[in-house]
């Protein structure tokens, strides 16, 4: 998925889909979409951007935050023996993820990490944070931070 420069791309798409779900009386998806749209609204208020709205990158960050919340909840519910609630969170997670751009694969991330390390010359494990920062900037949020961290640790040893 190519990120466009116009604002509110995700918000517009979510709003349109919510209308469809309202017509089909799919209350679970409507509730989830309302919650995400509310998060967009809260963020625009916090950033004092009510008039112009959030840009696509800011909306993408909110969606990723919602995904992370779901992943954390799933882990907690499974640890607490509540598989029913974990399953509900998994459904929500899958639903939200369909709006996110496809994440980079492990091989793509390895190439970027190798490029960053090569550009820095000889690196020490103490430069982990610097390498992570540069790699995450190059991936522009299309790589999972845990995967990047794992690969950087392997390559910096």
C-alpha positions as CSV (number, residue, x, y, z in Angstrom):
1,X,0.0,0.0,0.0
2,X,1.4,3.4,-1.0
3,X,0.9,6.1,1.6
4,X,-0.8,9.1,0.0
5,X,-0.3,12.7,1.1
6,X,-4.0,13.6,1.5
7,X,-5.4,13.8,5.0
8,X,-7.8,11.6,6.8
9,X,-7.5,8.7,4.3
10,X,-8.1,6.1,7.1
11,X,-10.8,8.1,8.7
12,X,-12.8,8.4,5.5
13,X,-12.4,4.7,4.7
14,X,-13.5,3.7,8.3
15,X,-16.4,6.1,8.2
16,X,-17.6,4.6,4.9
17,X,-17.3,1.1,6.2
18,X,-19.1,2.0,9.4
19,X,-22.1,3.1,7.3
20,X,-22.2,-0.3,5.5
21,X,-22.0,-2.1,8.9
22,X,-24.8,0.1,10.3
23,X,-27.0,-0.9,7.3
24,X,-26.1,-4.6,7.8
25,X,-26.7,-4.2,11.6
26,X,-23.2,-5.6,12.4
27,X,-23.1,-4.0,15.9
28,X,-19.7,-5.5,16.9
29,X,-17.9,-3.9,13.9
30,X,-19.8,-0.6,14.3
31,X,-18.7,-0.4,17.9
32,X,-15.1,-1.2,17.0
33,X,-15.1,1.4,14.2
34,X,-16.6,4.0,16.5
35,X,-13.9,3.4,19.1
36,X,-11.2,3.8,16.4
37,X,-12.8,7.0,15.0
38,X,-13.1,8.3,18.6
39,X,-9.3,7.6,19.0
40,X,-8.7,9.7,15.9
41,X,-10.9,12.5,17.3
42,X,-9.2,12.4,20.7
43,X,-5.8,12.6,19.1
44,X,-6.8,15.5,16.9
45,X,-8.0,17.4,20.0
46,X,-4.8,16.6,21.9
47,X,-2.7,17.9,19.0
48,X,-5.0,20.9,18.5
49,X,-5.8,19.8,15.0
50,X,-9.6,19.7,15.1
51,X,-10.0,21.9,12.1
52,X,-7.6,20.3,9.7
53,X,-7.6,16.8,11.1
54,X,-4.8,14.3,11.4
55,X,-2.6,13.4,8.5
56,X,-2.3,9.8,7.2
57,X,0.8,9.1,9.2
58,X,-0.8,10.1,12.5
59,X,-3.9,8.0,11.7
60,X,-1.6,5.1,10.9
61,X,0.1,5.4,14.3
62,X,-3.3,5.3,16.0
63,X,-4.2,2.1,14.1
64,X,-0.9,0.6,15.1
65,X,-1.5,1.6,18.7
66,X,-4.9,-0.1,18.6
67,X,-3.3,-3.3,17.2
68,X,-0.7,-3.3,20.0
69,X,-3.5,-2.9,22.6
70,X,-5.3,-6.0,21.1
71,X,-2.1,-8.0,21.1
72,X,-1.4,-7.1,24.7
73,X,-5.0,-8.0,25.7
74,X,-4.9,-11.3,23.9
75,X,-1.8,-12.3,25.9
76,X,-3.3,-11.2,29.1
77,X,-6.6,-13.0,28.5
78,X,-4.8,-16.2,27.5
79,X,-2.6,-16.0,30.7
80,X,-5.8,-15.4,32.7
81,X,-7.5,-18.4,31.2
82,X,-10.2,-16.4,29.3
83,X,-10.0,-17.9,25.8
84,X,-13.4,-16.5,25.0
85,X,-12.2,-12.9,25.5
86,X,-8.9,-13.6,23.7
87,X,-10.8,-14.9,20.7
88,X,-12.9,-11.7,20.6
89,X,-9.7,-9.6,20.7
90,X,-8.2,-11.7,17.9
91,X,-11.2,-11.0,15.7
92,X,-10.8,-7.2,16.4
93,X,-7.1,-7.4,15.8
94,X,-7.6,-9.1,12.4
95,X,-10.2,-6.6,11.5
96,X,-8.0,-3.6,12.3
97,X,-5.0,-5.1,10.6
98,X,-6.7,-5.2,7.2
99,X,-6.5,-1.4,7.2
100,X,-2.7,-1.4,7.8
101,X,-0.2,-1.5,5.0
102,X,1.5,-4.8,4.6
103,X,4.5,-5.2,6.9
104,X,8.0,-5.9,5.6
105,X,9.2,-9.5,5.6
106,X,12.2,-10.7,7.6
107,X,14.5,-10.6,4.5
108,X,13.6,-7.0,3.6
109,X,14.3,-6.0,7.2
110,X,17.7,-7.9,7.2
111,X,18.7,-6.0,4.1
112,X,17.9,-2.6,5.7
113,X,19.7,-3.5,8.9
114,X,22.8,-4.6,6.9
115,X,22.7,-1.3,5.0
116,X,22.5,0.7,8.2
117,X,25.3,-1.2,9.8
118,X,27.5,-0.9,6.7
119,X,27.0,2.8,6.6
120,X,28.0,3.1,10.2
121,X,31.2,1.2,9.8
122,X,32.3,-1.0,12.7
123,X,29.5,-1.2,15.3
124,X,29.4,-2.3,18.9
125,X,26.5,-3.7,20.8
126,X,26.3,-0.4,22.7
127,X,25.1,1.2,19.5
128,X,22.0,-0.9,19.4
129,X,19.7,2.2,20.0
130,X,21.3,4.2,17.1
131,X,20.9,1.3,14.7
132,X,17.3,0.7,15.8
133,X,16.5,4.4,15.3
134,X,17.9,4.5,11.8
135,X,16.3,1.2,10.7
136,X,12.9,2.2,12.1
137,X,13.2,5.5,10.2
138,X,14.0,3.7,7.0
139,X,11.1,1.2,7.3
140,X,8.7,4.1,8.0
141,X,6.5,2.0,10.3
142,X,6.2,-0.9,7.9
143,X,8.3,-3.3,10.0
144,X,7.4,-4.8,13.4
145,X,9.7,-3.3,16.1
146,X,10.1,-6.7,17.7
147,X,11.3,-8.2,14.5
148,X,13.7,-5.3,13.8
149,X,15.1,-5.6,17.4
150,X,15.7,-9.4,17.0
151,X,17.5,-8.9,13.7
152,X,19.6,-6.0,15.0
153,X,20.6,-8.1,18.0
154,X,21.6,-11.0,15.8
155,X,23.7,-8.9,13.4
156,X,25.4,-6.7,16.1
157,X,26.8,-9.6,18.1
